[in-house]
Amino acid sequence: MKRIVTVQDISCVGRCSLTVALPVISAMGVEAAVVPTAVLSTHTAFKEGFTFHDLTGEIPSILDHWTREGFKFDAVYSGYLGSKEQCDLVIRMFEDYTAEGALRFADPAMADGGKLYPGFSESFPEEMKRVCQAADVIVPNITEACLMTGKEYRDDFSNEEMKEVAKCLAQGNIRYCVITGAPKGQDKLGAICYDRENDSFFEYYNEKLPVQFHGTGDIFASTMVGALTRGRTIGEAIKLAVDYTLECMKKTLADPDSRWYGVNFEEAIPFLVKELEK
């Protein structure tokens, strides 16, 4: 069985980060190990009252133990990181805890809608850029890609402009830069991938729903890394991630008792497993 270690926070309630990554990766038939970067009572979309406990100080001891045990992983997958120190630790993991031919996968989860998430300084995109450039595959949204390339964000980027941003960002070790949440016309949404090695693009789109949900980026990234670790091509992984994310949103819309803070990804796991087996 393949094994992935994912590095991100755990929100006790909220359907994001580790509470998404663990079940999705496990459902795909891959062992999921974790390095929790922080514990929150809920994710930050709750705005007020949530608790936050930084776990940065625990991580070096975890990694030192893993070194003594000789642990190696088929993929290292980073998500929401909260500090320069955590970025440094992920880069260390990319270097020291990967088996031969392993995947280094970074989701630079730090911004959306033209703005950084609460708690991040204006200098943080440069730190996340270092993580991305040490990875093989990155999955920023257009806001995150703009922040890491110094380009001014707009909400009306054309397809060609998004491709140019992806190409500009694909530096360092990056093989594939995947811009998520890319629109096509008024009724399609998907992803644009730049393959730096072959200087080529791959695009995939599916239905665009008239809603937005928290945590869909985590679903997309976790599905992609699971598919790639299982040996799927980059195009197959992107297609599966787009389709599964859409299915999760449809399940949520169909549930009259759905909760505002996340999507019903659990109900769509049978769809994911069936698609993965094709």
C-alpha positions in Angstrom: 0.0 0.0 0.0 1.2 3.5 -0.9 1.6 6.0 1.9 1.1 9.8 2.0 2.0 12.2 4.8 0.0 15.4 4.8 1.1 18.5 6.7 -1.7 20.9 7.6 -4.0 22.0 10.5 -6.9 20.2 12.0 -10.1 22.0 12.6 -12.2 20.0 15.1 -15.4 21.1 13.3 -15.5 22.4 9.8 -14.8 19.8 7.1 -11.5 21.1 5.9 -7.7 20.5 6.1 -7.0 17.2 7.9 -10.6 16.2 8.5 -11.0 16.1 4.7 -7.5 14.9 3.7 -7.6 11.8 6.0 -10.9 10.2 4.9 -10.5 11.1 1.3 -6.9 9.7 1.0 -7.9 6.6 3.0 -11.0 6.0 0.8 -8.6 6.0 -2.2 -6.7 3.0 -0.7 -3.7 4.9 0.4 -2.2 5.0 3.9 -2.6 8.6 5.4 -0.1 9.8 7.9 -0.3 13.3 9.4 1.8 16.2 10.7 -0.8 18.5 12.3 0.4 22.1 12.3 -2.2 23.5 14.6 -5.5 22.6 16.3 -8.5 24.8 15.9 -11.9 24.4 17.5 -13.5 25.3 14.1 -12.1 26.7 10.8 -11.7 30.4 10.5 -14.9 31.0 8.5 -16.6 31.0 11.9 -15.0 34.4 12.3 -15.3 34.8 16.1 -14.6 32.7 19.1 -12.6 29.8 17.6 -9.6 28.5 19.6 -6.2 28.1 18.0 -3.2 26.1 19.3 0.1 26.3 17.3 1.9 22.9 17.1 5.1 24.2 15.4 7.1 23.4 18.4 6.1 19.7 18.3 7.0 19.0 14.7 10.9 18.8 14.9 10.5 16.1 17.6 8.1 14.2 15.4 10.5 14.4 12.5 13.5 13.4 14.6 11.6 10.3 15.7 10.7 9.5 12.1 14.4 9.8 11.2 15.3 7.2 13.8 12.6 4.9 12.5 13.7 5.4 8.9 10.2 6.4 7.7 9.8 7.3 4.0 6.7 8.2 2.2 5.4 8.0 -1.4 4.1 11.5 -1.2 4.5 14.5 1.0 1.4 16.8 0.8 1.3 20.2 2.4 -1.8 22.3 2.9 -2.5 25.3 5.2 0.7 26.4 6.8 0.8 29.2 9.4 4.4 30.5 9.6 7.9 30.7 8.0 9.0 28.0 10.4 6.3 25.6 9.2 7.3 26.3 5.6 10.9 25.4 6.5 9.8 22.2 8.0 7.8 21.2 4.9 10.8 21.8 2.7 12.8 19.6 5.1 10.2 16.9 4.7 10.3 17.1 0.9 14.0 16.5 1.1 14.3 13.9 4.0 11.2 11.8 4.2 10.5 10.9 0.6 11.1 7.5 -1.0 12.7 7.3 -4.4 10.4 8.8 -7.1 8.1 10.2 -4.4 5.7 13.0 -5.1 6.1 16.4 -3.5 2.7 18.2 -3.6 1.9 21.6 -2.3 -1.5 23.3 -1.9 -0.6 26.9 -1.0 -3.8 27.5 1.0 -3.5 31.1 2.1 -5.9 33.3 0.1 -9.0 33.6 -2.1 -11.1 36.3 -3.7 -8.1 38.6 -4.1 -7.3 38.6 -0.3 -5.0 36.7 2.1 -6.8 34.7 4.8 -7.0 36.3 8.2 -3.7 36.0 10.2 -1.3 36.1 7.2 1.1 39.0 6.7 1.8 40.6 3.4 5.2 38.9 3.3 3.8 35.3 3.7 3.3 34.6 0.0 7.1 34.7 -0.5 7.4 32.0 2.2 4.8 29.9 0.5 6.5 30.4 -2.8 9.6 28.7 -1.4 7.5 25.7 -0.5 5.9 25.6 -3.9 9.2 25.8 -5.7 10.4 22.8 -3.8 7.4 20.8 -4.9 6.7 18.8 -8.0 3.0 19.7 -8.3 1.2 22.8 -6.9 -2.5 23.6 -6.9 -3.0 27.4 -6.2 -6.2 29.2 -7.0 -5.8 32.4 -9.1 -5.5 34.6 -6.0 -2.6 32.5 -4.6 -0.9 32.3 -7.9 -1.1 36.1 -8.3 0.3 36.7 -4.8 3.3 34.4 -5.5 4.1 36.0 -8.9 3.5 39.6 -7.9 0.7 40.0 -10.5 -2.3 42.2 -9.7 -5.4 40.1 -9.0 -8.6 40.6 -11.0 -11.8 38.5 -11.0 -12.0 38.6 -14.8 -8.8 36.9 -15.9 -9.1 35.4 -19.4 -8.1 31.8 -20.1 -4.9 33.0 -21.7 -4.0 35.3 -18.8 -4.4 32.4 -16.4 -2.1 30.3 -18.5 0.5 33.0 -18.4 0.3 33.2 -14.6 0.7 29.4 -14.3 3.7 29.5 -16.6 5.2 32.4 -14.7 4.8 30.5 -11.4 6.3 27.2 -12.6 9.9 27.8 -11.4 12.3 25.8 -9.2 11.4 22.1 -8.9 7.8 22.5 -10.1 6.8 20.2 -12.9 3.0 20.9 -12.9 1.3 24.1 -11.9 -2.5 23.6 -11.6 -4.6 26.7 -11.4 -7.8 25.6 -9.6 -11.3 27.2 -9.8 -10.7 28.3 -13.4 -13.9 29.4 -15.3 -14.7 28.6 -18.9 -17.6 30.8 -20.1 -20.5 31.3 -17.7 -21.4 27.7 -16.9 -18.1 25.7 -16.6 -15.5 25.5 -13.9 -12.4 23.5 -13.6 -8.6 23.6 -13.7 -5.7 24.7 -16.0 -2.5 22.8 -15.7 0.9 23.9 -17.1 3.4 21.1 -17.7 6.8 22.9 -17.4 8.8 19.9 -18.8 6.8 19.8 -22.0 5.8 23.4 -22.2 2.2 22.4 -22.6 -1.2 22.9 -21.1 -4.0 20.6 -20.0 -7.5 21.9 -19.2 -10.6 20.2 -17.8 -13.9 21.7 -16.9 -17.3 20.5 -15.6 -20.5 22.1 -14.5 -20.3 25.4 -12.6 -22.8 25.6 -9.7 -24.2 29.0 -8.5 -22.8 28.5 -5.0 -19.5 28.5 -3.2 -18.6 26.2 -0.2 -15.7 26.3 2.3 -13.3 23.4 2.0 -13.7 22.4 -1.7 -10.0 23.3 -2.3 -9.0 20.7 0.3 -11.2 18.1 -1.4 -9.7 18.9 -4.8 -6.1 18.7 -3.5 -6.6 15.6 -1.5 -8.2 13.8 -4.4 -5.4 14.9 -6.8 -2.6 13.7 -4.5 -4.3 10.4 -3.9 -4.8 9.8 -7.6 -1.3 10.7 -8.5 0.1 8.5 -5.7 -2.0 5.6 -7.1 -0.3 6.1 -10.4 -2.8 8.1 -12.4 -1.6 10.6 -14.9 -1.8 14.3 -14.2 -4.8 14.7 -16.5 -6.6 11.7 -14.9 -6.0 13.1 -11.5 -7.3 16.6 -12.4 -10.4 15.1 -14.0 -11.1 13.0 -10.9 -10.6 15.9 -8.6 -12.9 18.3 -10.5 -15.6 15.7 -10.9 -15.5 14.5 -7.2 -15.5 18.1 -5.9 -18.6 18.8 -8.1 -20.3 15.6 -6.8 -19.6 16.7 -3.2 -21.3 20.1 -3.9 -24.3 18.5 -5.5 -24.8 16.2 -2.5 -24.7 19.2 -0.3 -27.2 21.1 -2.4 -29.5 18.1 -2.3 -29.5 17.9 1.5 -32.1 20.2 3.1 -30.3 19.9 6.4 -26.8 20.6 5.0 -24.5 22.8 7.2 -23.1 26.1 5.9 -19.5 25.5 7.0 -18.6 22.6 4.6 -19.7 20.1 2.0 -21.1 16.6 2.3 -18.0 14.9 0.9 -18.7 11.8 2.9 -21.9 11.1 0.9 -19.9 11.3 -2.3 -17.1 8.9 -1.3 -18.8 5.9 -3.2 -18.7 8.1 -6.3 -14.9 8.7 -5.8 -14.1 5.0 -5.2 -16.2 4.0 -8.3 -14.4 6.6 -10.5 -11.0 5.6 -9.2 -11.6 1.9 -10.1 -12.4 2.7 -13.7 
